[in-house]
Amino acid sequence: MNEENNLFTNRKISRRLLLGGAATAAVVLVQTSVGKMVQAAVPESQAPPLLTDSASVDNPLLIPDPTKVPGRGPSVSGMPSSFEHPERLPSATSSRTPLQDLYGTITPSALHFERHHAGIPVIDPQKYELVIHGMVDKPLVFSLADLKRFPSVTRTCFIECSGNFRSGKQEMTPQEICGLTSQSEWTGVMLSTLFREVGVSEKASWFLAEGGDAAVMTRSIPVSKGWDDAMIAYAQNGEAVRPEQGYPARLLLPGWEGNTSVKWLRRIELSDAPYMTREETSKYTESVKDGKIRQFSFVMDARSIITFPSFPVQLERGWIEIRGIAWTGRGKIIKVEVSVDAGRTWAPAELQGPVLDKAHTAFRYLWKWEGRETEIMSRAIDETGYVQPSYQELCAARDSKGGYHFNPITKWRIQGSGKVVLSDS
């Protein structure tokens, strides 16, 4: 115990002191002669100094009674409680969302996963421009203000990196396994609105989306997706898009692999053929059987993961609410099934409404754990009838045991001790 703690916890508290200072008392923790910590009131003049929320975490014995001491006042920007500390897990080129620490299906903007190809550019919104040209009647340059003048739309959908899979050890959290997916409420202008503005040629079948980062990220996109549900998003969860998410404006292609939703979007060029850029030839292609390569595999297949219980949770016997999320790029999740006996039987989980198109959907399943070792897992089924495959099924269909578009069922092993780890089966 440090000197400051000793100052307030070892002081003798008399009945006179308690009664005399009751009107302006604070409550502190004091240590009795037998070592037990109890609450005691002292006059504010003799109480520990009023601590900020962040300071109290490191000095738990000095947290004042919140009913006796006024808290801090309003501020220009709110912050999470210092008792809560969900964090992204960063690497050299990405950072992963802490799926196991979230509630509901909306990812806080500060925790949305990142994937960069050359870092985060700094772009002045006053100088931002989006050029649309190529096979159009009227090439145009749009400023950010121009984009905001068009009718706006808002939708909720997920974004997922096509390489969103990790395995290899038992001590892995959902964040480490598939934390490269997040969900936000996005606001912007439909790309179809801009297509009509420039007059896209009927012969145009592809467009090139180009980013304004140092990698000049480029992807070829079918024009049909642009007419369907593509957006130019400039807002996220009620605020301007964060810099790491493409500020001041990004392309958003709901349900498609994340790299196609080009960030810091600066140019769209219409054409009658794909551009065969580096990011769709040497990258973002997948080996399949018989030496064949799968290219332009845009859509993210149905997937789910149990986020509780998961590593490093320590379970106790009794009733448990198994919780998780499921998603698909092909529409809506219609069912999530849960197995609590290593896949021998499956039962339907409850889906949290509303179930949205191309969006994370929360699921729940009530289960009583009796203390026996077992494996629990979930599998998603979308409205096309697609059923999330097992790891073995995916490996049988691919040349690799991981990589792009790998969406296997995740199994959690519950040991007899209650410790939860990732299963290696």
Secondary structure, DSSP 8 states (H G I E B T S, - for coil): --HHHHHHHSS---HHHHHHTGGGEEEEEEE-TTS-EEEEEEEGGGS-----HHHHHH-GGG---TTTS------SS----TT-----EE-SSEEE--GGG--SS---GGGS-EE-SS------TTT-EEEEEESBSS-EEEEHHHHHHS--EEEEEEEE-TT----SSS---HHHHH-SEEEEEEEEEEHHHHHHHHTB-TT--EEEEEESSTT--EEEEEHHHHHHT-EEEEEETTEE--GGGTTT-EEE-TTBBGGGS-SSEEEEEEESS----GGGTTSS-EEBGGG-EE----B---EEEEEES-TT-B--SEEEEEEEEEE-TTS-EEEEEEESSTTS--EE-EE-S---TTS-EEEEEEEEE-S--EEEEEEEEETT--B---HHHHHHHBSSSSSTT-----EEEE-TTSBEEE---
